[in-house]
Amino acid sequence: MKTQFTPGPWHLGYNKHDASIHNGVTIASVCDDATHWKANARLIASAPELLSALERLAHPMADDDDLDYAREIIAKAKGQL
């Protein structure tokens, strides 16, 4: 059974004390009550791209371009881009 979720890309919207993850509609909200709320919001917003990167790497014909893509998405999720 295929898992269904709101299709990406997901986007971040920051306010002073919280962040929302959205794609036309709000998918999730993260508030500053948590110590790492901005990092958590980045990780949640990157979920569709992280899934795509894993699917590319798991493909039998995966190549260096797929690995480079995965590294880019990981860096984005960590806030390094």
N, CA, C and O atoms as a DFTB+ gen file, in Angstrom:
324 C
 N C O
     1  1       0.838      -1.179       0.000
     2  2       0.000       0.000       0.000
     3  2       0.882       1.242       0.000
     4  3       1.765       1.368       0.849
     5  1       0.663       2.146      -0.922
     6  2       1.445       3.360      -1.039
     7  2       0.959       4.398      -0.026
     8  3      -0.239       4.655       0.088
     9  1       1.895       4.984       0.700
    10  2       1.558       6.022       1.663
    11  2       1.228       7.303       0.914
    12  3       1.927       7.676      -0.028
    13  1       0.182       7.962       1.328
    14  2      -0.221       9.218       0.706
    15  2       0.172      10.373       1.619
    16  3       0.022      10.293       2.839
    17  1       0.671      11.438       1.022
    18  2       1.003      12.642       1.774
    19  2       0.839      13.838       0.849
    20  3       0.704      13.691      -0.365
    21  1       0.854      15.012       1.442
    22  2       0.746      16.234       0.658
    23  2       1.984      16.352      -0.221
    24  3       3.105      16.334       0.288
    25  1       1.798      16.473      -1.537
    26  2       2.958      16.511      -2.425
    27  2       3.834      17.740      -2.181
    28  3       3.355      18.795      -1.765
    29  1       5.114      17.578      -2.449
    30  2       6.063      18.683      -2.324
    31  2       6.096      19.498      -3.592
    32  3       5.394      19.163      -4.547
    33  1       6.867      20.535      -3.641
    34  2       7.750      20.933      -2.553
    35  2       6.969      21.591      -1.411
    36  3       5.926      22.211      -1.616
    37  1       7.510      21.433      -0.216
    38  2       6.963      22.098       0.955
    39  2       7.825      23.330       1.218
    40  3       9.028      23.320       0.959
    41  1       7.215      24.368       1.723
    42  2       7.911      25.640       1.946
    43  2       7.842      26.032       3.411
    44  3       6.919      25.648       4.130
    45  1       8.826      26.801       3.840
    46  2       8.872      27.307       5.206
    47  2       8.396      28.741       5.238
    48  3       8.700      29.533       4.346
    49  1       7.649      29.065       6.272
    50  2       7.272      30.437       6.557
    51  2       7.618      30.719       8.009
    52  3       7.067      30.092       8.913
    53  1       8.539      31.673       8.240
    54  2       8.961      31.999       9.600
    55  2       8.236      33.231      10.107
    56  3       8.044      34.201       9.373
    57  1       7.841      33.185      11.356
    58  2       7.381      34.346      12.093
    59  2       8.376      34.547      13.219
    60  3       9.398      33.864      13.276
    61  1       8.086      35.480      14.115
    62  2       9.011      35.754      15.209
    63  2       9.173      34.552      16.144
    64  3      10.271      34.300      16.640
    65  1       8.090      33.812      16.389
    66  2       8.125      32.742      17.384
    67  2       7.706      31.375      16.856
    68  3       7.560      30.434      17.637
    69  1       7.513      31.250      15.556
    70  2       7.140      29.939      15.039
    71  2       7.449      29.843      13.550
    72  3       7.842      30.817      12.907
    73  1       7.262      28.656      13.037
    74  2       7.454      28.403      11.615
    75  2       6.299      27.535      11.144
    76  3       5.805      26.683      11.881
    77  1       5.878      27.762       9.913
    78  2       4.849      26.904       9.330
    79  2       5.415      26.259       8.074
    80  3       6.182      26.866       7.327
    81  1       5.018      25.024       7.869
    82  2       5.388      24.283       6.677
    83  2       4.125      24.201       5.835
    84  3       3.085      23.755       6.319
    85  1       4.203      24.622       4.594
    86  2       2.989      24.700       3.789
    87  2       3.241      24.369       2.327
    88  3       4.369      24.409       1.835
    89  1       2.161      24.045       1.663
    90  2       2.124      23.837       0.223
    91  2       0.722      24.234      -0.216
    92  3      -0.078      23.395      -0.632
    93  1       0.445      25.509      -0.116
    94  2      -0.906      26.000      -0.372
    95  2      -1.766      25.924       0.878
    96  3      -2.593      26.806       1.109
    97  1      -1.593      24.911       1.672
    98  2      -2.261      24.748       2.963
    99  2      -1.182      24.445       4.000
   100  3      -0.105      23.954       3.661
   101  1      -1.477      24.739       5.255
   102  2      -0.517      24.461       6.314
   103  2      -0.424      22.961       6.544
   104  3      -1.436      22.295       6.759
   105  1       0.776      22.441       6.499
   106  2       1.033      21.022       6.727
   107  2       1.398      20.801       8.187
   108  3       0.963      19.831       8.807
   109  1       2.207      21.718       8.733
   110  2       2.636      21.595      10.125
   111  2       3.064      22.964      10.630
   112  3       3.404      23.853       9.849
   113  1       3.043      23.114      11.938
   114  2       3.553      24.313      12.596
   115  2       4.515      23.879      13.684
   116  3       4.293      22.880      14.369
   117  1       5.584      24.642      13.832
   118  2       6.579      24.371      14.861
   119  2       6.770      25.672      15.631
   120  3       6.999      26.720      15.029
   121  1       6.678      25.612      16.953
   122  2       6.801      26.833      17.746
   123  2       8.124      26.876      18.488
   124  3       8.840      25.878      18.570
   125  1       8.439      28.045      19.028
   126  2       9.719      28.216      19.697
   127  2       9.750      27.663      21.117
   128  3      10.713      27.901      21.846
   129  1       8.708      26.924      21.526
   130  2       8.757      26.232      22.812
   131  2       9.819      25.139      22.777
   132  3      10.388      24.778      23.807
   133  1      10.076      24.620      21.589
   134  2      11.111      23.588      21.425
   135  2      12.458      24.290      21.238
   136  3      12.522      25.367      20.644
   137  1      13.513      23.692      21.735
   138  2      14.844      24.294      21.668
   139  2      15.314      24.494      20.226
   140  3      15.932      25.511      19.910
   141  1      15.030      23.547      19.370
   142  2      15.557      23.577      18.006
   143  2      14.435      23.728      16.985
   144  3      14.396      22.996      15.996
   145  1      13.532      24.660      17.212
   146  2      12.342      24.749      16.372
   147  2      12.655      25.086      14.917
   148  3      11.988      24.567      14.022
   149  1      13.636      25.927      14.655
   150  2      13.958      26.248      13.254
   151  2      14.558      25.034      12.541
   152  3      14.218      24.766      11.388
   153  1      15.436      24.307      13.207
   154  2      16.022      23.103      12.605
   155  2      14.944      22.052      12.375
   156  3      14.938      21.387      11.339
   157  1      14.033      21.896      13.331
   158  2      12.938      20.936      13.169
   159  2      12.067      21.317      11.977
   160  3      11.665      20.452      11.200
   161  1      11.775      22.601      11.830
   162  2      10.945      23.055      10.707
   163  2      11.633      22.793       9.374
   164  3      10.987      22.363       8.419
   165  1      12.956      23.052       9.297
   166  2      13.705      22.769       8.053
   167  2      13.638      21.295       7.702
   168  3      13.431      20.935       6.543
   169  1      13.814      20.435       8.710
   170  2      13.790      18.996       8.471
   171  2      12.419      18.543       7.982
   172  3      12.327      17.761       7.036
   173  1      11.356      19.026       8.617
   174  2      10.001      18.661       8.195
   175  2       9.746      19.142       6.767
   176  3       9.208      18.398       5.948
   177  1      10.129      20.374       6.471
   178  2       9.890      20.929       5.134
   179  2      10.668      20.182       4.057
   180  3      10.259      20.170       2.896
   181  1      11.779      19.563       4.426
   182  2      12.607      18.826       3.464
   183  2      12.126      17.404       3.225
   184  3      12.671      16.710       2.366
   185  1      11.129      16.959       3.956
   186  2      10.695      15.552       3.887
   187  2      10.431      15.054       2.459
   188  3      10.929      13.985       2.105
   189  1       9.670      15.776       1.622
   190  2       9.434      15.248       0.269
   191  2      10.723      15.091      -0.546
   192  3      10.876      14.119      -1.285
   193  1      11.653      16.053      -0.409
   194  2      12.909      15.959      -1.151
   195  2      13.799      14.852      -0.587
   196  3      14.485      14.170      -1.348
   197  1      13.800      14.667       0.719
   198  2      14.576      13.580       1.311
   199  2      14.066      12.224       0.833
   200  3      14.855      11.327       0.536
   201  1      12.747      12.079       0.762
   202  2      12.164      10.841       0.246
   203  2      12.588      10.627      -1.203
   204  3      12.961       9.518      -1.585
   205  1      12.532      11.674      -2.000
   206  2      12.943      11.575      -3.405
   207  2      14.406      11.161      -3.521
   208  3      14.748      10.325      -4.357
   209  1      15.271      11.739      -2.691
   210  2      16.697      11.391      -2.723
   211  2      16.908       9.925      -2.366
   212  3      17.705       9.240      -3.007
   213  1      16.203       9.438      -1.350
   214  2      16.324       8.029      -0.979
   215  2      15.829       7.111      -2.086
   216  3      16.440       6.080      -2.367
   217  1      14.731       7.486      -2.706
   218  2      14.203       6.663      -3.806
   219  2      15.208       6.600      -4.957
   220  3      15.396       5.542      -5.558
   221  1      15.855       7.730      -5.267
   222  2      16.858       7.737      -6.329
   223  2      18.050       6.857      -5.973
   224  3      18.556       6.122      -6.822
   225  1      18.504       6.928      -4.713
   226  2      19.653       6.126      -4.293
   227  2      19.324       4.641      -4.257
   228  3      20.199       3.807      -4.491
   229  1      18.083       4.305      -3.970
   230  2      17.675       2.904      -3.881
   231  2      17.463       2.269      -5.252
   232  3      17.350       1.048      -5.351
   233  1      17.407       3.071      -6.299
   234  2      17.196       2.563      -7.650
   235  2      18.421       1.773      -8.099
   236  3      19.549       2.197      -7.847
   237  1      18.221       0.633      -8.760
   238  2      19.362      -0.184      -9.198
   239  2      20.320       0.553     -10.141
   240  3      21.490       0.185     -10.241
   241  1      19.842       1.570     -10.819
   242  2      20.681       2.307     -11.762
   243  2      21.199       3.619     -11.162
   244  3      21.618       4.505     -11.907
   245  1      21.180       3.760      -9.838
   246  2      21.653       4.981      -9.182
   247  2      23.102       5.259      -9.586
   248  3      23.901       4.338      -9.758
   249  1      23.422       6.546      -9.734
   250  2      24.778       6.926     -10.134
   251  2      25.270       8.099      -9.282
   252  3      24.642       8.463      -8.288
   253  1      26.395       8.679      -9.684
   254  2      26.984       9.781      -8.915
   255  2      26.075      11.005      -8.862
   256  3      26.078      11.728      -7.865
   257  1      25.300      11.251      -9.910
   258  2      24.361      12.373      -9.895
   259  2      23.322      12.189      -8.796
   260  3      22.935      13.152      -8.133
   261  1      22.874      10.960      -8.604
   262  2      21.902      10.673      -7.552
   263  2      22.514      10.902      -6.175
   264  3      21.855      11.423      -5.275
   265  1      23.766      10.515      -6.014
   266  2      24.457      10.723      -4.748
   267  2      24.682      12.217      -4.491
   268  3      24.518      12.682      -3.363
   269  1      25.051      12.956      -5.515
   270  2      25.224      14.407      -5.377
   271  2      23.906      15.075      -4.986
   272  3      23.881      15.967      -4.137
   273  1      22.810      14.636      -5.614
   274  2      21.484      15.165      -5.283
   275  2      21.157      14.893      -3.816
   276  3      20.671      15.781      -3.116
   277  1      21.417      13.686      -3.354
   278  2      21.140      13.336      -1.961
   279  2      21.961      14.209      -1.015
   280  3      21.439      14.690      -0.009
   281  1      23.218      14.415      -1.322
   282  2      24.069      15.263      -0.474
   283  2      23.554      16.703      -0.432
   284  3      23.580      17.342       0.619
   285  1      23.092      17.207      -1.561
   286  2      22.546      18.567      -1.623
   287  2      21.305      18.695      -0.750
   288  3      21.166      19.667      -0.006
   289  1      20.407      17.727      -0.834
   290  2      19.176      17.772      -0.056
   291  2      19.469      17.627       1.435
   292  3      18.817      18.273       2.254
   293  1      20.427      16.802       1.793
   294  2      20.820      16.659       3.199
   295  2      21.359      17.993       3.723
   296  3      21.002      18.415       4.823
   297  1      22.206      18.650       2.951
   298  2      22.753      19.947       3.358
   299  2      21.634      20.980       3.516
   300  3      21.654      21.784       4.447
   301  1      20.673      20.954       2.615
   302  2      19.533      21.871       2.706
   303  2      18.737      21.605       3.984
   304  3      18.362      22.543       4.687
   305  1      18.482      20.345       4.283
   306  2      17.722      19.989       5.486
   307  2      18.443      20.421       6.752
   308  3      17.807      20.734       7.759
   309  1      19.777      20.438       6.702
   310  2      20.578      20.849       7.857
   311  2      20.797      22.366       7.917
   312  3      21.422      22.868       8.851
   313  1      20.283      23.092       6.920
   314  2      20.449      24.544       6.903
   315  2      21.824      24.992       6.436
   316  3      22.248      26.108       6.737
   317  1      22.517      24.142       5.710
   318  2      23.863      24.448       5.237
   319  2      23.874      25.072       3.849
   320  3      24.942      25.434       3.355
   321  1      22.743      25.205       3.220
   322  2      22.644      25.858       1.904
   323  2      21.850      27.138       2.012
   324  3      21.657      27.831       1.012
